Amino acid sequence: MKKYIRGQLIMLSKRLLYGFIFQLIFCTVLLASNGNAQRKTIDQVNVTLSVNESSLLQLFRKIENQSGFEFSYNSEKIDLNQRVTANASKQSVYAVLEDLAKKTGLSFVQINNNIHVKQNKNGTRVTIQVKQLVLISGIVRDSNGEPLPGVTILKEGTTQGTVSDLEGRYEINAEEGDYLLFSFIGFDEQRVQVGNQNTINITLRENAQNLEEVIVIGYGEKSRKLMTESIGTVNSKEITKLPIASADQSLQGRISGVQVTSVDGTPGAPVSVRIRGVGTVGNTQPLFVVDGVPVGNNSDGVTNPLTTINPSDIESISVLKDASAAAVYGVRAANGVVLITTKRGKKGKPTVNFDAYYGVQKIAKFNEYNTTDEWIALTQDAFDAANVQNGFSPGDASYQELHPDLVSGSPIRNRSNEKNWKEEALNKNAPIQNYNLSVSGGNDDYNYFVSGGYFAQEATVQKWDLKRYNFRANSDFKINKRLKLGQTFTVSHQEIERGMNGRGDGFLLQNSLTMPPFFNIYEDPSNPIPGNRYGYDGNSDLAGLTIANQIGINQIVQNNDRLTRMLGSIYGEFEIFKGLTYKSMVSVDYLTTRNDSWRPEYLVSEVGLNRPGNEFNDSRGESVSQVFTNTLNYFKVFGNHSIDILAGIEYQKNTNTSLAVRGSDFISNAPDFYQVVKNGRGDPNVGGGAGQGSFVGYLGRASYNFKDKYLLTGTIRRDGTSAFSPENNRRWGTFPSFSAAWRVSQEDFFSESGLISEMKIRASWGQLGNSNTTSYPHIFRVSTTPDYGSGSTTIQAPTPINFVNKDVVWETVETIDFGVDLGLFDNKVDLLVTYYDRTTKDFLYSLPLPNITGFGSTPVNLGSVSNKGIEIEIGYAKTFSNGLQLTLNGNFTTIKNRLEELAPGIEEFSSNDAYRTAVGQPIGYFFGYKTDGIYQTQEEIDAIFTGGFEDKNAPQGPRAGDVKFLDVNGPGEEGAQFSGEPDGLIDFNDRTYLGKTIPTYFYGLNIGLNYKSFDFSMLWQGVGDVQVYNQVRQSNLNLTGGGRNMLVESQERWTGPGTSNSVPRAISGDPNQNGRFSDRFVEDAGFLRLRNVQFGFSLPRNVLDKMNGFNTGRIYLAASNLFTFTKYTGMDPEVMTYGSNSNQIGAGTDGGNMPQPRIVQMGIQLQF
């Protein structure tokens, strides 16, 4: 193990070292060229210009581009749009400015590389001042006079800075007039101007943690201390240090009330983001908004919309949890809102950031399966037990026995390939790598941020590769003091290349693990290429079944996904008069997807699969979402009062198209899309569709503030959507909310004690809408399939495909919040406690219809469901005298999910026999038989099965070694479904509550340590009181003999009285139905996982100063999913079923999806 870890670290170190050397050389060359203005004055630098009636700003830009100087000015006092003319041929900048000063009445002062522009008041037109750098030193202390080590001192507008040492001392070179910024975690930032002194001592005051932090809210921003809503945040400092593949991973374990679960561990796998539980049986995904652009969710849970966003581009993430915060987004916000704000440029010289990491992945835990001898012994036991119970003798047609080639002494019996099956399926040390480069900067009039990224990840199984390319360009322009324009644009292209078609390829691993261990993988082991029988050894009847060799299939099948997403917006902001601002924004989300799969020809007769010789599938989709938003915002302060009013209108139009083509029996073994119809000998199949929808919303929000003490917010949103019937005004809904907060600590009577230094009480109520349904349930939708038949002729004609229901209305989500925010021990500790009550009324459900209707189901408003609980967040920051900095941030959330009511005449509903949803119970609870161990003797059975007692599922009755199922219920009377008392029968009435898929609580703990140049962090995340249906265990403890390999747990099976009370006997046919769904397969899936641990080293300032332009440098070693503590017997307790984003019933089934990989990474972050 030590050698393995050491080898991996050496490999990682080499790759990162090569990358670092390359970047160092690149950046050295980039920074080595001297600009014209280095150490020169404006009378020493020449320019050539030809400017005729251009703006003053354009002239400045031309001079800057040629000279390297930078102009600085106050755009409110200098008219940058005035027209000027300037012609010069190799003239000094001084001469050009002297002529310009005469024409415009401006004066120019050169201070080093900056040219300051002012109105000429004293007659001096052009002045040159070359200031010398002065060494400034001093000591930084806290309010108690103790020195503060680790304080960052930065020259404003530059990337030049230093850090105070253990005694709080610092030194920095600065010029007269420069501003120094002193900042430190837990303290207020100070800004000090350099005069003619050489010593500047600073005392920093501790701040109320995060109170002055500005939080992004819907259509605006708000100071945390003035918030009345419930909003959780993650900032760029936390995200930047995380080597993550997608933005959703930055939310895991960091915000109370937010549960993030990955469907599986394959690259690009979808995620489930639940905010405060499950409020509907349909899609529970929140609305994702990126820079004001709503990002479409794929409701079937197949793709993850957040994988198209580069995490390195993110400035902050805000999660709007209550109705007061989310109401401005109306019908799209019923499940909460996640606001993602990307980075923008800041005033100052261009800053270049580069970060990269490389890592390896592996599966941390496997299920263990039987060897060849164990497989044969189990099969023999199963056959013998069935022969005895059924009275079969050798020679009988139904007598069961091993294949002759598996008897003792046969060559096949000596084969044991179970390890080879697993090893062939795995991609050992699967690589993961990421590279990002960004450039940002700006001045008083514009800013920009441009970035590019490349991400690649291979799965921990063979032939599953993801590649992603990202580009982003954000910019803002201040046209004048009243008009501002800006834009955001990002494009992301993602490719997944894999073999067999299976979401997550857990099927590849699971099928490989369960292959009979004596099966050969390849026909010729010396030539590992699957033949025309997918690698069968010609003896598939050895196991009594015909099963596909998934490793062989995976090698020859091609299955590729392509996804391209473009997000863009343009906005204009105009100040009509002081305090009143109009903003208009147009945004587009354009998404294209394509999947093409190709299965070449093979001989199906060998494997018994009724499939064509070859097959090609190509499906494509395109969706466009356009949003037009116009808002008016008015802010006014008068005395101790302030008001902030927002009004707006928003229109969104969505269109989508799809096309799917399938063909088979091609002459060529390399068809493409255009050959499908023309060249395929098999019947081609072509299908597709198109749809569109739109909605319009009117929004309003008003906030009132008195003395930063009494805070009120009211929001209203009225939405109309084409999804519902226009009759009885069902298309329109109005959704109000109110919130208030009282900062008790601002009252005169409040005296800060040693315990409480800040206190705010808040409450909110609100309603949200949700149109969580298929489009247009109120009208007939048509399709040309299925075909009508007339004799032997098929006729295509428009066919209705849905049952019309004009009574469908909005889901209405009503939330109530009560909370208290506390600052404790001089604000060293933050404590937030919130009680929430979230109820969804008229939730939508696709109700099954009788076959006589000709339709499968129709959406209806079925009932109401509630989620209640408590959220706790606590934060602590401390700097010790030796310079060690400690930060702790923890969160804890409880959830009680309950179905409150159903429509009259409906007591419960389900999606299959394993799940139920009933009044008084959580959504999608497990529903099956309870057990009480194993029958040990026939006498025990005879004592129970008397007086007509019987098991309707086992007509022959149980035998010793069978599972003991419990009689818990009989049929009810007078309309009751169950009597609640045993009735002497074990039948469907005895199925009962076995567990739930929604956890009672979940939590996270983030720990950070910083000391000098070293940093350490770890994130723990866990859930509790939640169950999972271990379908893998149910399938692979079905001890009927033959067939697939069984779990090694089968060796603990019952073989006689007292041998086992948990695993039943082996018997072919399973006459007692021991494998029926029961509490044997519903397991505790609570876990505590070390989600991320990281150790970093930042290059000291004295080293960076020698690196010619580098501002910061950091290298780190990180690991993800390093440890998991759980009682769950499967490979991974973090289970979400594919499609569970759109169907919450059955979300907790472990069907063998890929587990989360353990990842070890090494990375580097540079700024220059």
Buried (B, 14 or more C-beta within 10 A) or exposed (E): EEEEEEEBEEBBBEBBEEBBEEBBEEBBEEBEEEEBBEEBBBBEBBBEBEBEEBBBBBBBEBBBEBBBBBBBBEBEEBBBEEEBBBEBEEBBBBBBBBBBBEEBEBBBBBBBBBBBBBEBEEEEBBEBBEEEEBEBEBBBBBEEEEBBBBBBBBBBBEBBBBBBBBEBBBEBBBBBEBEBBBBBBBBEEBEBEBEEEEEBEBBBEBBBBBBEBEBBBBBBEBBBBBBBBBBBBBBBEBBBBBBBBBBBBBBBBBBBBBBBBBBBBBBBBBBBBBBBBBBBBBBBBBBBBBBBBBBBBBBBBBBBBBBBBBBBBBBBBBBBBBBBBBBBBBBBBBBBBBBBBBBBBBEBEEBBBBBBBBBBBBBBBEBEBBBBBBBBBBBBBBBBBBBEBBEBEEEEEEEBBBBEEBEEEBEBBEBBBBEBBBEBBBBEBBBBBBBBBBBBBBBBBBBBBBBBBBBBBBBBBBBBBBBBBBBBBBBBBBBBEBEBBBBBBBBBBBBBBBBBBBBBBBBBBBBBBBBBBBBBBBBEEEEBEBBBBBBBBEBBEBBBEEBBBBBBBBBBBBBBBBBBBBBBBBBBBBBEEEBBBBBBBBBBBBBBBBBBBBBBBBEBEBBEEEEBBBBBBBBBBBBBBBBBBBBBBBBEEEEEEBBBBBBBEBEBBBBBBBBBBBBBBBEEEEBEBEBBEEBBEBEBBEEEEEBEBBBBBBBBBBBBBEEEBBBBBBBBBBBBBBBBBEEEEBBBBEBBBBBBBBBBBBEEEBEEEEEBBBBBBBBBBBBBBBBBBBBBBBEEBEEEEEEEEEEEEEEEEEBEBBBBBEBBBBBBBBBBBBBBBBBBEBBBBBBBBBBBBBBBBBBBBBBEEEEEEEBEBBBBBBBBBBBBBBBBBBBBBBBEEEBBBBBBBBBBBBBBBBBEBBEEEBEEBBBEEBBBBBBEBBBBBBBBBBBEEBBBEEEBBEEEBEEEBBBEBBEEBBBBBBBBBBBBBBEEEEEEEBEEEBBEBBBEBBBBBBBBBBBBBBBBBBBBBBBBBEBBBBBBBBBBBBBBBBBBBBBBBBBBBBBBBBBBBBBBBBBEBEBBBBBBBBBBBBBBBBBBBBBBBBBBBBBBBBBBBBBBBBBEBEEBEEBEBBBBBBBBBBBBBBEBEBEBBBBBBBBBBBBBBBBBBBBBBBBBBBBBBBBBBBBBBBBB
